[in-house]
Amino acid sequence: MLNELTKEPQKILLITDANVDIEVMIDAVKKSKINCGEINTLFFGPASKEDFPELQLKIETGHPEDVEIPEEAYELIKDTDVLMVHFCPVPGKLIEKAEKLKLIMTNRGGVEHIDVEAATSKNIPVVNCIRNADSVGEFVIGLMIDLTRDITLSHNLLQEGKWKREYYNSSIQKTLGNSKVGLIGMGNIGCVVAKKLLALGVPTMVYDEFVTYESLVKKGLGDLEYTKDLDHLLGTADIVSLHLRYVPATEKWFRLEHFRKMRKDAYFINSARGGILDYEALVEALDQGLIKGAALDVYDREPLGDDYPLLHRENVLLTSHLAGTTLDSIALSPYILARDIDELIEKDVSDRIVNYRKITIE
């Protein structure tokens, strides 16, 4: 599979942004098994990481055509064999101009920025990078412990000179091992979170309409509780954590009706995508006491602004889209992606290709 990339020299187009050094991209692709010929590079988006969040949110909650890309890409793509991007969108109109393109790679897990359907129509494989599953998994468990045990809340009060031992949730506090966690979505990150929870001895229930229990057993997750009944999970779990992809079908997927089915002493966590949650519904659920508290790392707008309705609440823990931002998950992601491409070439596997069920690869 993809052995053609190892034969004749391939013309490469790398489009980076403020989050990934172009020299890392170049080094990674040169060290891969791809036979690199001419390498062209472009830069997408603002020069500073600090100016990137607003654009990132637009990309993650929109469509590939919504954001302008470097104009030079439309000319360079015509005779490009391999395209690697990070956040830069790959719209259908770019793919249409590609006359030789054999592979599209992205240094991130999400593919919202790529018109996968357009790539599939031209039989072009799309490969993403599962770079940050461990980073996000660790962070999510950190949020669970912090939110339920008031770590940040206590720290902030001590910084203000206030010594406090009783909090809004003191009467229901218990260890994570005596809580039941409900995970919605069992993709790469959901599975990592589940594995870490099970290793800690935490009772874990999962729901994913597209995943079978048998497939989870093969991944070493046979000890968790699998349910096809979302209402059962919502009504049982002490902590509900979202791990869905953002696609049109999941836009504002988690709504007020779901919060109404949760226990009033339960907590809600979203570290996946801002677009999958109805944030007005979350505000209403908190105001009405439908849930005990919430922790968020992704939002419906970024940065938040001083008027954001979830600020300044003792039962809401907020972080600034940090879950996946470790050195090995972003800055060095091209090496992870290159390793995956090498495995595709060497072992003739296909499950790392996003659209492998819909294309033919000889």
C-alpha positions, -999 to +999 in steps of 0.1 A: +000+000+000+013+034-011+045+017-023+045+040-053+057+068-030+090+049-025+099+045-061+103+077-082+111+110-065+079+126-052+072+163-054+062+174-019+041+204-007+043+213+030+020+239+045+027+248+081+015+274+106+026+290+138+022+258+158+046+235+138+081+245+127+085+240+089+120+226+095+105+198+116+081+191+087+109+190+062+131+167+084+102+144+092+092+138+055+129+134+045+134+108+072+102+089+061+102+062+035+087+086+009+112+091-019+114+129-016+121+150-046+115+187-048+100+201-015+079+233-016+068+251+016+041+276+024+029+293+056-007+296+067-024+319+092-011+344+117+026+344+126+019+341+164+004+312+183-014+337+205-033+350+175-043+315+163-072+304+186-099+324+168-088+310+134-085+275+149-121+276+162-134+287+128-116+258+112-128+233+137-164+243+136-167+252+099-159+238+065-126+237+045-139+264+021-146+289+049-110+300+054-087+314+027-054+295+021-022+307+006-029+316-031+003+300-042-011+266-031-034+265-061-005+267-086+019+244-066-007+217-061-010+210-099+021+188-100+024+179-063+025+142-054+023+145-016+006+172+004+012+177+042-006+203+063-013+211+099-043+234+103-043+247+067-076+238+050-076+216+020-108+226+002-124+208-027-113+235-052-077+229-043-081+191-047-097+197-081-066+213-094-043+185-082-033+164-113-008+140-097-017+140-060-013+106-044-016+114-007-029+141+017-015+141+052-024+162+082-004+166+114-036+165+136-063+141+145-093+161+133-100+163+096-126+191+096-102+212+075-100+187+047-127+180+021-124+142+025-153+137+001-135+156-027-103+136-020-122+103-021-138+112-054-103+114-069-092+082-051-067+101-029-060+087+006-062+110+035-041+102+066-044+120+099-021+119+129-032+105+163-008+127+180-024+138+212-046+110+225-024+104+256-021+141+262-058+146+261-065+115+281-043+125+309-058+160+309-094+147+310-087+126+341-070+156+356-102+176+350-123+149+366-102+149+398-098+187+399-135+194+394-148+168+419-122+176+446-120+214+442-083+216+437-082+247+416-111+263+435-092+259+468-060+272+453-076+303+440-092+311+474-059+306+492-043+330+467-069+355+479-060+348+515-091+327+522-089+294+541-120+274+532-128+237+539-164+235+528-174+238+491-205+236+469-200+199+465-185+188+499-215+167+509-211+145+478-173+142+474-159+108+469-129+092+453-127+086+416-126+049+422-160+051+439-175+071+411-189+058+378-176+076+347-196+077+315-178+083+282-197+093+251-176+085+220-150+057+217-126+069+191-089+071+198-092+096+227-122+079+242-104+046+242-073+061+258-094+078+286-111+044+292-078+025+294-064+050+319-096+050+340-097+012+341-060+011+351-070+034+381-098+010+390-125+035+380-159+019+370-164+031+334-194+030+311-192+038+274-216+047+247-209+049+209-235+039+184-208+031+158-186+009+180-193-027+190-184-043+224-164-069+205-141-042+189-135-028+224-126-062+237-099-065+210-085-032+223-082-046+258-113-028+271-134-058+280-137-047+316-157-016+309-195-015+308-208-011+273-243+003+267-264+011+236-287+031+258-275+067+261-303+076+286-290+048+309-255+062+308-267+098+315-289+087+344-262+065+360-228+082+356-213+105+383-192+121+355-202+124+319-174+131+294-178+139+257-154+124+231-172+129+198-158+142+165-173+174+152-192+168+120-224+183+107-244+155+124-229+162+158-232+200+158-248+211+191-254+174+196-254+175+235-285+197+244-307+206+273-327+174+270-295+154+277-287+175+308-322+169+321-315+132+320-283+135+340-282+131+378-284+164+397-252+154+416-233+146+384-205+165+366-201+172+329-168+175+309-161+185+273-126+185+260-135+173+225-148+201+202-168+232+211-192+226+182-207+194+197-222+211+227-250+236+230-234+261+255-266+280+261-281+247+273-251+241+296-256+276+311-293+268+317-285+234+332-262+250+357-286+278+365-314+253+371-293+229+391-297+201+367-261+191+372-236+197+400-207+212+379-188+212+346-153+214+333-145+227+298-114+229+276-132+238+244-158+265+236-182+280+212-159+310+209-122+315+216-109+335+233-138+338+257-140+375+265-149+391+298-187+386+293-186+349+288-215+334+309-196+305+323-169+326+339-168+333+377-188+302+387-174+281+416-188+249+400-173+255+366-136+247+358-123+263+326-090+258+308-078+275+276-079+247+251-048+231+266-056+193+266-035+184+236-007+209+239+023+189+250+056+191+232+053+156+217+017+160+206+020+192+185+055+205+178+068+170+170+037+157+153+052+155+118+075+127+131+045+108+144+027+112+111+059+101+092+061+070+114+024+062+105+031+066+068+061+043+071+039+017+087+013+020+059+041+014+034+058-014+052+029-034+067+003-028+040-023-017+066-052+006+059-068+016+092-047+047+095-063+060+062-094+081+070-112+072+038-098+037+032-133+021+030-142+043+000-110+043-021-090+017-040-053+016-033-031-008-053 
